[in-house]
Amino acid sequence: MSRLRVLYLDVPFENATGGDKNRSRFLWGALRDGFDAALGLIHPDGTPPASRVSPGIQPALQLVARRGPWWESDSVFAFSDSDLARFNRHLTDHAYDAVVTRFHSPWILARAAARHPSRPCVVMDLDMLSSRLVGLTWSQAPSLRNRWFFLEHLKLKHREKALLREPFLVLFSNPEELADVRQRGISWEPPCRLSVLPNVLAGAAPVANPIRQPVILFFGSLNSAANTDAFRHLVDDLLPHLDAPLRKSGVRIHVVGRNPPAWFAERLANCGSDRVMLVGGVDNMDLAIAESRLVLLPLRVASGTRTRLLEAAAQARAVVTTTLGAEGIDVGEDAVVTDDPAQLAAAVIRLASDPASADALGRRFEARCRDRYAAARVAADFTRELTSFVQARISDRTIFSAPSHE
């Protein structure tokens, strides 16, 4: 079979940070290596495309997303009639074997591709169940003020149910969420095919000879629902257990990441402890991870897999997290996982006061993740899965389009 032609649809991801952008870069690299791949960029903020494209990226197609109707999830893109027509012409002109979309946001384009006369196979990297993420956020603080999360949860459940009934290959990064989808019977009548594509160990090389600091690191995009809830959990439930031991040992918790809400600083000013410092954004997150004594991620709201655990593993840092924080990653005995605030705090105190033990745990975690989540290994599995899916669809079309001899 000749090299498959694939169109990859995503928002701009070069020169952008975050676990979702790391996955985008991985997918695009795997597609370029394994197929005759072209890139289609979607610009969700309406910025003219010419000003948003990295010099090293030459997209074959660029579209501008719009806000959808009120009954649709805020995370689903809408497009003008002219852009939809341009997308369909592009499919006609290039006869792709497959169209790969990132997340459910390009749902309209994925559905249009599945119905296009050229009949490309459609692969959707769902990565996570967004309905679960907003549902967990709502359950942590159900109130009139937070009603957006309740309404968004309902809209996303409807959208996910619809897309999982399409003849797509749908990829999850978290096997627990794939199992949940099957158990709930969201896709009662597949033609859809469900599979797991784990996240990969971050591509950054380990920082050479980092100078360890007496710092426990909490990091991420600080304005996300998952991290605002984790910050509350840290300050309200863990800090009372941690304050005196950390003060005695001279260790602080650094909260690192972009876009911290203003109330973070206000909450810390009134918490009665100086053990938590709001650092905000840093120029080199890998360096911040490498120089920390350990990583603390007390997550109660999440979906997909936590790429931050893999970023910590890439720098051989010990991790203390919750069951939900570790979900989707095979951590074994090489990370501390518990949901009890007192036990989380006890693990943090033990590792913070024993740097040698923290370093040893971090090295074991790195070795485990490099074995299971190496980019080359996952990319090879992805290439095989996509090729198998396309070949099976082509075979099905041949069977069902063959003339009858009865």
N, C-alpha and C positions, 0 to 999 in steps of 0.2 A: 504494500500500500504506500502511495506517495505521502510525503510530509503533509500533515493536516494543516489547514489554514484556520487560524483562530483569531477572533476579535475580542480583546479584553477591554471591558468598560469599567471605569473607575473615576473618582474625583482626583484632582492633582495630589500626588503623594511624594514627589521628589522634593528634597530640602524641607520636609515637614517631619515633625517628631510625633511620637506616640506609638503604642502597640499596634493600633489599626493600620498605621502607615508602614510599620515594619512588615506586617503581613501583606500589604499591597505590593511593597517592593519585592518580597519573596515570590508572590504569585506571578508578577510580571517577569521576573528573572527566570522562573521555572518555565513559563510559557515561551519566552524567547529562546531558551536553550533546547526545548523539546519539540517546538512546532514552528511553523511559518506564522509568526504572531504579529498582529497590528494592534495599536493602542488607540482607544477612543476615550477622550477626556470629557467629563461632565463638570460644568462649573456651577455649583449650587447657589452662589451668591450673586449671580448675574454680572460679575465682573467681565469685561471684554476678554475673551480667551487669550489674545495676543500678549496680555500683560501677566498672565498666570502660568505660562508654560516655561519650564526649565530649559535652558539652552541645549542640554543634552538629550531632550525628549522631542521627538518629531511625531506627534500624533497624526494618525490617518483620518481622524474624525474628531470634531469638537462640537459640543452642544451646550446650551445654557438651560439649566433647570429653573423651573418656576415653582411658586407655592401652589399646592394642589387645593381642591375643594375642601370645605370645612369638615366633611364627613370622612375624609381620608386622613391617615396618620401624617403628622408633621414631617416624618422622616421619609415619606414617599415622594419622589420627584414628579413634577408635571412638566410638560414640554409644549411649546407652541406647535401649531399645525405645520408650520414651515419646517421646524426642526424634525418633527416626526416624519415628514415626507423626505427630508434629506437623509435621515437614518435608513428609511426603506430603500431609497435609491442606492445608498452605499452598500447595503446587503445585496442588492441586485447586481451591482457592478463587480463585486469581489467574490461572490459565491463562497462564503465561509463555510467550513464544516462544523464549526462550533462558535457560539458566542458565550463568553464567560463574564458574569457580572459580579461585582463586589457588593455584598449586603443585599437587602431587599429594596433599597432605595430606587434602583433603576427598574422596578417592577414593570412599568409600562413598556419599556424597551424590551425587556425579556419576553413579555407576552407577545409583543409585535414580532419579535424574531421567530418565536415558535410558530407563528401563523404566516410567516412570509413564504412566498412561493419557492424560494431557494431552499427552504426547510433546514436551516442550520440546527444542530443540537444546542440546547441551552443548558449551561452550567451556572448555578447560583451559589456563590460562596456565602452562605448565610452566616457562618462563623458563630453567631449567637442567636438566641431567642430574645429579641428585643422586648417582646411582650412580658417575658419573665423579669427582665431588668426593671421596667417601669412598674410592674406588679409588686415586686419586692419593695421598691421605693415607696409605693402607696401604702403597703402594709406596715411599714415602719412609722408612718405619720399620717394616718387617714384623717383628713380634715377638709373643710370647705376651701381653705387656702391652697391645699395641694390637690384640688380636684382634677387638674390637668393630667396628673399621673393616672388617675382612675379612668378618665375618658380615653387617654392615649392607650392604656392597657386594652380596653375593649376594641379600639380601632385596629391595633396591632394583631390581636388574636384573630380578628376577621381576615386581615390581610394574609397572615401566615397560613391560615387554613386554606385560603384560595390558592396561594402560590404552591402549596404542597400537593395540590391536586392537578398541577400542570405536569406535562411530560418532561420534567427537568431532572438533571442530576443535582441534588442539593447537598452541599458540604457543610458539616458542623465541625467546629474545633473541639467540642466537648462531647465525649461519648455519652455522658449522663443526660445531656439535653436531647441527643438523638434517641436514646432509649425512652425518654419521657414522651417524645413525640409519638413514637410507636405505641407506647402503652395507652396514650390518650386517644389513639386512633385518628389523629389529625389527617392522615392520608389514608383514608379507608380504601380508596380505589386507585392505587398507584397505577397511573403510569409513571409516577415519579420514582426516582431511585435515590436512596439516602445513603450517605457515607461519611466517614470521619476523616478529616484532614487536620492533624494537629498543628498547633503553632510551632515554630522552630526556635531553637536557641538563637539569641540575638547575634547578628553578624559581627558586632564589634569585638576586637581582640581584647583579651584581658589587659588591664592597665599594668604596666611593668612597675614592680617595686612600689606599690602604693604605701603611703604613710598613714597607718591606721590612726583614726581619731576616736576619742571617747564619745562616739555618736551612734545613736540608734536611728535608722533612716526610715521615715514614712514618705513615700513619693508617689507621684502620678499627676494626672490632670486634675487640679484641685477643685475645679468648678463642676465636675461630674457628679451625678447623683450618688454613685457608688462611693466616691471619696468624701463627699460632704457628710454622708452617713457614717463612714468609717472614722472621720475626724471627731464627730460627736461621740462615738463609741470610745475612742481613745481618751478623750478629755473627761467624759462623764463616768465611764465605767472602769477604765484601766488606770488612769492617772492616780486615783486615790490609793491604789495598791503600789504604784511605782514611785511616787514622789519622794518618800523618805529614803528608800534604798538607793535611788539614783543620785539624790543629793549627797549621800554619804560617799558614794563612789566617784562623784564628779562627772557623771555621764548625763548627757542631754539627748532628747529626742528632737531631730530636725525634721520639719515638715517642708518638703521640697516639691516644687512644681509650679507651673504657670497658672495664672488667673485664679488666685485664691479669693474667695468671697470676702467682702469687708468684715463680715461678722466673725471670721476666723480670729483676727487680731483682737477684736472686742472680747470674744469668748476667752482667749488666753489671758487678757489683761485682768479678767475678773475671776479666774479659776483658782487663785491662791497658790499657784506654783510657778516656779521659774524653770522647770525642767523641760518644757516644750518650747521650741523656738520656731517661729514661722519664717522660713528662709525665702520662699517663693521660687522663682525661676533661676536656673543656673545655666552656665554656658556648656558644661560637660556633665551630663547625668551619669555616664559611665564612671567618671572620676569620683563623683559624689558617692556612688554605690561602692566602688572599690575601697575608698578610704573609710567607710563606715565600719562599725564593729559587727552589726547585724542589721537585717531588714525586718521591719514590723509592718504587717498588712492586716489589720483587724477588720476584715470586710464582712458585712452582713447583707450587702446588695451587690449582685454581680450577675453576669451572663457570659457565655463563651468560656474561654480560659484566660487566666491572668498572665499576660505576657510579662508582667513585672517580675513574676517568679523566675521566668527564664532570663530576664535581664540580670537579676541577682545571681543566678547560677553562672552566667557568663563571666561574672567577676568573682566567683567562688565565695559568695557571701551567704552566711547562714540566714535562714528565713523562719520567722514565727508568724503563723497565719491561722485562719479559721478553716473549717471544713469547706465552706463555700469559696474561700480564697484559694484553696488548693484544688478545687474541683476541676477535673479534666486533665490534670497533670499527675503522672505517676510518681509521687514523691517518696513512697515507701517509708523507710525510717530515717530518711536523710533531710527531713525538715520537721519542724515542730508544728503540729496541727491540733488545735483544740478550740472549742467554742465557749468554754467557761472563762469569764474574765479573770478570775483569780489564778487559774492555771496558765492563761496567756501571760499574765504579769509575772508569775513565778518563773516561767521559761525565759522571759526577757531578762529578769534580774540575774538568773543563773548564767546565761551566756554573756551578758554585759560585764559580769564580774570575773569571767574566766575567758579572756580573749583566745587562749590556745584552743579551748574546746569549741569556741565559736568558729575559729579558722578551720579546725578539723571537720566540723559539720558542713561548712561551706564547701570545702574541697570534695567531700563525698557527694554533695548535692550537684556540684558542677560535673563530676564524672558521670553520675546517673543521667543527667539531662543531655550531656554530649552523646551518650550512647543511644538514647531514645529519640532525641529531637534534633539531631544534626540536619542541617538544611539539605544536604545532598541526598540523604536517605529519604526525607519526606518528599523532596521534589521528584525523586524517582517513582515513589508510590503515586504521587499526583499524576505524573505523566502516564503511568500504566492505567490508572483509573479513568482518566479522560479518554484515552485511546480506546479502552474497552467499551466505554459508554457509546462513543461515536460509532464504532464498528457494529455494536449490537443494534443501534438505531438504524444504521444503513441496511443491515441484514433484515430487520423487521419490515422496512419499507419495501425491500425487494420481494419478500414473501407476500405481503398484502397487496402489492401492486401487480403481481404476476397474473396473466390472463388465466381464466378458468378453462379447464379442458373437459368439463362435464357435458 
